[in-house]
C-alpha cells in the first residue's frame, strides 16, 4: 500500500510539472487558463442549472487538456527534427485541430445556455 501512495505522489508531481511547464512556456495554454477562469466565474455567477454549470466547467477543463496534449505533440515533433516534413506538419495541425474542436464544443454549450437564459 505504501508503494501505491508513493507512486501516486510521483504521478501527481509529474502531472503538475507538465501543467506548470505549459503555463510558463506556452502562451496558448495561459490564454485558455485565463479564458476558463472568466468562463468558470460566469458559470458560477449566472443562474444556471447544475447540469449547465457542470457542462461549462468540464468543457473548459477539456479545452485545457487538449492544449496540454497539443503542446506535448509539438514538443516531441520539434525534439525529433527541426526539418519541415509533411508528417510533422500533420501531427502539429491535428493537435491544434483537437484544441479548436474542443473550444467549439465549449462555445456551443455557452451559446445554448445563453439562449436559454435569454428566453427564460
N, C-alpha and C positions, 0 to 999 in steps of 0.2 A: 504494500500500500504506500509505503514511503517513496518507493521508486516512481509510482504513478504520480504522486503530487510533485515530486522533483521534476519529472518530465513536463507536467502541466505548467509548472512555474517557468521552465525554459521556453515552452511554446508561447506563453504569454509575453515573455520578454522579447523573443524574436519577432512576434507579430507586431508588437508596439514599436519595435525598432524600425520595421518596414513602414509603418504609418508615419513615424517621426521623420524618417528619411524623405518620404514623399512630400510631407508638409514643408520640410526645409528646402527641398530641391526642385519641386515641381509646382510651377505657377498654376497649372490647371487644377491640381489637387487642392491647393489652397483656395482657389476660386470656388470650387464645389463645396468645401467645408463652410465657407462664409455664406454661400447661397443657401446651404442647408440649415445654417443657424437662423437665417431670416425666415426660410420656409417653415422650419420647425416652430419658431416663435409664433408665426402667424397661425399655424395649425393648432397650437395650444391656446392662442388668444381668441380666435374666431369661434363662433358657436357651432362646432362640427360634432357629428356623431363620433362615438369612439371608433367605429369602423373606418370612417373617413380619416380621422386623425391618425389611426394606425397605418392606413394605406399611404398617406402622405409621408409620414416619418420613415416607413420601411422602404418606400421607393427612393427617397433621398439617400438613405444609407446604401442602397444598392447602386446608385449612381457613383458614390464614392468608392464602393468595392470594385466596380468596373474600371474606374480611373486607376486604382491601385494595380489591377491586372494589366491595364494598358501600359502603365509605367514599367511593370516587370517585363513585358514583351519588348518594349523599346530598349530597356537596359541590356537585355540578353542579345538582341539583334545588333546593337551598337558594339557590344563586347566582342561578338564573333567576328565582325568585319566592319570596316568603315567604307567599303566599296558599295556602290549602288548595285542593287540586284533586285529583279522583279519579285522574288520570293520574300525578300526583306521588306520591300515596299508593301506587298500584300499583307504581311503579318502586322506591320505597323498600322496600315489602313483599317484592317479588320478590328484591331484593338480599339482604335479610335471610333470605329463604327459602333462597337458594343457600347461605348460610353454614350454616343449620340442616341442610340435606340433606347437606352435606359432613361436618358434625360427626356426624350419624347414621351415615354410612358409616365414619368413623373409629371410632366407638363399636362398631359391629357387628364390625369387624375385631378390635378388642380383645376383644370377647366370644368370638368364635370361637377366638382364640389362648388365652384364659384357660380355656375349656372343654377345649381340647386338653391344656393343661398339667395340669389337674386330673384328667384321665382317664389321663394319662401313658402 
